[in-house]
Amino acid sequence: MCGLLGGGNHWSNTTAPGAGAGSQNARRQRLLQAALANRILIPLRLRLDDFHGQSFVLSSPTGASEMVGDFAQVWKVAERMLGRALDPLTLFQVDEEEHA
Amino acid sequence: MSLAYDIIPVTLVTGFLGSGKSTLLADVLTGDAARDTAVLVNEFGEVGLDHLLMGEVDTQTVLLDNGCVCCSIRGELKDALAGLFSKRARGDVPPFSRVVIETTGLATPAPIIATLLADLVIRSHYELKVTITVVDALNADAQRARYPEWLAQISATDRIMISKGDLTTAPHIDALKQSLRTINPFAEIVERNSSPDALRELLFKPARFAPDSVQSVCEIGAGTVRLGKGGGRLAHRVDFERSDIVSSCIRIEDPLDWQVFTLWFTMLLNRHGDKILRVKGLLALEGADRPAVLHAVQHLVHPVLHLEEWPDASRASTLVFITEGLDGAVIEASYRRFCAALKVAA
């Protein structure tokens, strides 16, 4: 039904614009995107899984899980589950300082 | 012509109170030009637009479940557009082929653009082609100092039309153009003293992305606009101590990983979308020969397109951020950290 209604039509759900037909298919790109997001989310004890190529499911260690349509939603729901802001301007800053 | 499946081009006309939006429409949409144009207004002007299909838009705001206040969708606009399309399909109104939406002088354009881009029903039938902002040459300085809505209208627009230029001097107009360019370097700036035919063309000509505009902004250098004390955070009109609008250019030499970029950019807009007035970028993506064009207004990202070819020999990604109270260097550092952390070369 989501596919019919265009639920996955957020700009972040599109495949790389301009990529040729021989490039990775959309489903594989989506799984890669979720895997990359998990590199951010798993250290925070959250997890993101693809749901039928149309949505994502974001889960917390307390058993809460929520279906989200796109990445704008993923970060919003993740912030709610964590109870704090996820700020890309400060994210990974500590890692960098430790490596310096 | 299949009425049910047409996608109708939309022109959004904004401009502060008294800037001359209705007069512009009345001058342009006369006779045959008005016949195939539907106009939606959400204020009653003194100028009659007799030949047009008029729809009055009441005030009612619905909150989008995926947005903050500045993405709030204007429910009445959605209903008006959907209703108009239904009437057209049923034959209750003449089969208009384009729509003009005239906003109130105090409207910020982002919620209206959100309605047109994000609503499933509306985006199936309508496509926003261009946003035009009418600027009152006489009162621009005062409006800019006092009203954040004025700035929101300028920063979100594709084309600026300066009105009442005949009531002021040429040096004043030049200074105004310069300050408008600093706030929105991407907008085409025109004066309203053209003939009705030329104005009509300007009203309906789709906004075209000029790839060299991004590069020229970077070459000229980032600028800062200091506002008067009245300048507030645009979408929410909350007093905000740092009222500087800054345009910053970020250049990334290596090809971008699209997945990493979307993760970073969605996270950035989620947290700082209200401070990011406008983003335009030319992206070199891994595995793609042609550049992709990124265009965002606050939290809203237009569908990403690709150009046929690069404008010059450079193959670096260039992003221009127009921000309020957010430093471009901090944004760039954040992106590079993000790439490094996700094990992708920046």
Boltz contact constraints between the chains, C-beta under 6 A:
constraints:
  - contact:
      token1: [A, 6]
      token2: [B, 120]
      max_distance: 6.0
  - contact:
      token1: [A, 11]
      token2: [B, 301]
      max_distance: 6.0
  - contact:
      token1: [A, 11]
      token2: [B, 304]
      max_distance: 6.0
  - contact:
      token1: [A, 12]
      token2: [B, 262]
      max_distance: 6.0
  - contact:
      token1: [A, 12]
      token2: [B, 266]
      max_distance: 6.0
  - contact:
      token1: [A, 16]
      token2: [B, 258]
      max_distance: 6.0
  - contact:
      token1: [A, 16]
      token2: [B, 285]
      max_distance: 6.0
  - contact:
      token1: [A, 17]
      token2: [B, 292]
      max_distance: 6.0
  - contact:
      token1: [A, 17]
      token2: [B, 304]
      max_distance: 6.0
  - contact:
      token1: [A, 17]
      token2: [B, 306]
      max_distance: 6.0
  - contact:
      token1: [A, 18]
      token2: [B, 288]
      max_distance: 6.0
  - contact:
      token1: [A, 18]
      token2: [B, 290]
      max_distance: 6.0
  - contact:
      token1: [A, 18]
      token2: [B, 292]
      max_distance: 6.0
  - contact:
      token1: [A, 18]
      token2: [B, 306]
      max_distance: 6.0
  - contact:
      token1: [A, 19]
      token2: [B, 287]
      max_distance: 6.0
  - contact:
      token1: [A, 19]
      token2: [B, 288]
      max_distance: 6.0
  - contact:
      token1: [A, 23]
      token2: [B, 287]
      max_distance: 6.0
  - contact:
      token1: [A, 32]
      token2: [B, 259]
      max_distance: 6.0
  - contact:
      token1: [A, 33]
      token2: [B, 259]
      max_distance: 6.0
  - contact:
      token1: [A, 36]
      token2: [B, 259]
      max_distance: 6.0
  - contact:
      token1: [A, 36]
      token2: [B, 263]
      max_distance: 6.0
  - contact:
      token1: [A, 36]
      token2: [B, 342]
      max_distance: 6.0
  - contact:
      token1: [A, 37]
      token2: [B, 263]
      max_distance: 6.0
  - contact:
      token1: [A, 39]
      token2: [B, 342]
      max_distance: 6.0
  - contact:
      token1: [A, 71]
      token2: [B, 266]
      max_distance: 6.0
  - contact:
      token1: [A, 72]
      token2: [B, 66]
      max_distance: 6.0
  - contact:
      token1: [A, 72]
      token2: [B, 266]
      max_distance: 6.0
  - contact:
      token1: [A, 72]
      token2: [B, 270]
      max_distance: 6.0
  - contact:
      token1: [A, 73]
      token2: [B, 66]
      max_distance: 6.0
  - contact:
      token1: [A, 75]
      token2: [B, 267]
      max_distance: 6.0
  - contact:
      token1: [A, 75]
      token2: [B, 270]
      max_distance: 6.0
  - contact:
      token1: [A, 76]
      token2: [B, 270]
      max_distance: 6.0
  - contact:
      token1: [A, 87]
      token2: [B, 271]
      max_distance: 6.0
  - contact:
      token1: [A, 88]
      token2: [B, 264]
      max_distance: 6.0
  - contact:
      token1: [A, 88]
      token2: [B, 267]
      max_distance: 6.0
  - contact:
      token1: [A, 88]
      token2: [B, 268]
      max_distance: 6.0
  - contact:
      token1: [A, 88]
      token2: [B, 334]
      max_distance: 6.0
  - contact:
      token1: [A, 89]
      token2: [B, 330]
      max_distance: 6.0
  - contact:
      token1: [A, 89]
      token2: [B, 334]
      max_distance: 6.0
  - contact:
      token1: [A, 92]
      token2: [B, 337]
      max_distance: 6.0
  - contact:
      token1: [A, 92]
      token2: [B, 341]
      max_distance: 6.0
  - contact:
      token1: [A, 96]
      token2: [B, 337]
      max_distance: 6.0
